[in-house]
Amino acid sequence: MIKSSWFKILPLALLALLPAPQLLANEGSIAFVGAIIIDGTGADPIENGVLVVTNGRIRSVGPATAVTVPDDAETVDVRGKTIMPGLINAHGHVGGTLGLERDHYNTDNLLRQLSLYARYGITTVNSLGGDEEEGFALRDAQLNADLDRARLFVAGAVISGNTPDEVRDAVNRAADLGANYIKTRVDDNLGRTPKPTPEVFEAIIDQAHIRRLPVAVHLYYLDDAKAVLKAGADLIAHSIRDEQVDQELINLINEKGVCYVPTLTREISTFIYESEPDFFSDPFFLKEVDPQVLEELRSPERQSQLRNSASAQQYKIALEVAMDNVGALSDAGVAIAMGTDSGPPARFQGYFEHMEIWLMVQAGMSEMEAIHAATGKAAECMNMSDLGTLEPGKWGDFIVLDENPLDDIENTRTIESVWVAGNQVPSP
């Protein structure tokens, strides 16, 4: 650990040349001094801020003139940098993918992915489906001050069935395991599969609420969004992509206090590999990707298949509708939470979250609105009361950036270090 006195002895010119300290365990207090602080509440940033973390949680935060640094605190000089909360992915998937293959759900793969998310500054993932026993165990083990990977919340199996009794039993099984969310699908996969009947999805929502659990719904169509909102759904887990949202939908969402998760990068992933994407040359992407995966995605056969895929081309059109709807819903005051549906093959965990935030700004949200959607608002939507903002008593999960994302949202990619519970996330 690097002592505060060490900083006082070295000349500032020499200090600027040194790498950031690798603080691997949070014991006592750490004070980060001098940065611009975006606290995740949507409030104006704090200039020349101080953030003090004690035993994993935020002790104090504010301008230097208002915060007293404990005498025994380790001090980290972050002048010229920006601190913001760790990003929260309100709709991800963790554990099953290895390379471009599925069915690799195990503890080692979960930890690999949670560490990957964390290195990209995504410090919490709400996994909405496909979660098994190992994921529940890691969720249960994360409430401690030595955590240095992304936090995980779980939904268990995606609930489906043909009768109300069948789906009520499935909800009970997920609730008995300790799920944080119940997830279901009300979608026909562009006409290829049947949708659940209203009596089935209404039974899922009712039984989840009996078990005091919120319900996230995968959907595509505007009419289905209205139906599940009227039935009591708590989270719209994907964009409405068939037509423009209308005032009835806006009124329903706002009256019921439901959050909307756009997952714009989900649409990107369905067609982008019809040719080589620009991000295949982005160093921020390349630093973590498996070269073998890139080679497979560059395959001419694979690219041709996507170019000739009716569903891929339909989802390309759907992205434009989704983008318009994000702008309209944001303007109407709808609560929007950042989520990507990352985790399945070729939906790159960590990188896609930064792309998602950029897309949200392209859709019409301001930089601050997009950051809020990925931090404090996402935590509020997920009922995560001690995450998402830099406020006293909350977990010390945050990112130190070289540049200010309020100037350019792509500056969320200028990561100098990531901290979870006040512990610096280690390099791979």
C-alpha positions, 0 to 999 in steps of 0.5 A: 500500500502507498502511504500519503506521506510518500506523495508529499515527499515526491516532487509533483513532476516526478509523481506525474510520471509514476503509474497508478498504485496497485492497491489490492486490498482495502483495509482502512481508508483510501482518499482519492484527491483532486479529481472531477467527481460525477456522483451518479445522481445526475447532479452537477459534477464536483470540481477538485473533489475528494472521495474517501473509502473506508473498509469498502464503503464510501465514507465521504465525498465532496469538494476538497474544501468540505471533506476531511481526509482521515490522518491514517488514509492512503492518499491517491492523487487523481488531479486532472482525472474524472471519477464516476461510479462503476457502470451497472448493466441492467440486462446482461448474461453471465457464465455460459459463453466461451469464445463463440460457444455456449454451454460452458456454465461453471464457476471459473467461467463466471469469474472470468467474465465478471473480472472482464466486465470489471476491467471495462468498468462495469462493476455490477451485472444484472443477469437476466436468465440462464443463471445456475447454482454457481451464479447464485453462490457467487452472488451470495459471496459478494457482500464483503470488503475484499471483492475485486470483480463485478457484482452479480445479480441473478434471475435463474431460468427464464420462465416459460410454460403452457399453462398458468399452473406450470409457470407459477411452479417455475416462478416458485422454483426460481424464488426458492433459489433466491432469485433477484428478478423473474425473467420471461419472454413475450415475443415471437422471434419475428414470427418464428415461435408462438408467444405466451398467452396473456393468461400465462404471462399474467400468471407469471407476473402475479406469482412473482409479485406474490413471492415479492419479486420484480418481473423483467419482460423480454419483448419486441412489439408495442402492443405487447409492451402495453399488455405486460405493463397493464399486467404489472411488469416491473421492467421492460428489458428490451426496446420496442422495435416494431413501431414508434412509441405513443402517448398511451405507452408513455403514460403507462410507463410513467404512471407505473414507475417502470424502467426501460432498458434499450439493449441497442447493442443487442440489435447491433450484434445481429447484423454487424458481422455481415462485414468487418466492424470498425471496432475490430481495430479499436485498441479498447476492444482488442486489449481483451478479445480472443484473436480466434474469435475475431478470425471466426467472425471474419469468416466469409461464409459467416458474413455471407450468411448474415447478409442473406439472413432475413432476421438480421436485416429486419433487426437492422431496421429495428435498431433505427426504430429502437433509437428513435424510441429511446430519444422519445422516451427520454424526452418524455421523462421515462426512467431509462437504465443502461443494459446490453443483453451482452454475454451470448456469443459475439456480444462482447462483455465490457466493450458493448456496455461502452458502445451502448452508452454511446448509442444512447447519446446518439439516440438523443440523450445527453452525456449526463443522462446516459451516465445517470442511466448507467449508474444511479438510475440503473441501481434504482431500477434494479432495487440496488440501494447501496450501489450506483452512486458515490454517496456516504454508506454505499459501496466504493465501486467506481472508475478513474478516467483520464478524460471527462465523459461529460465532454465526450461520452466516448471518454468512458473508455479512457479508463485509468483504474477500476475499483470495487469495494475500494479494491483496485481491479487487477490486470489480467 
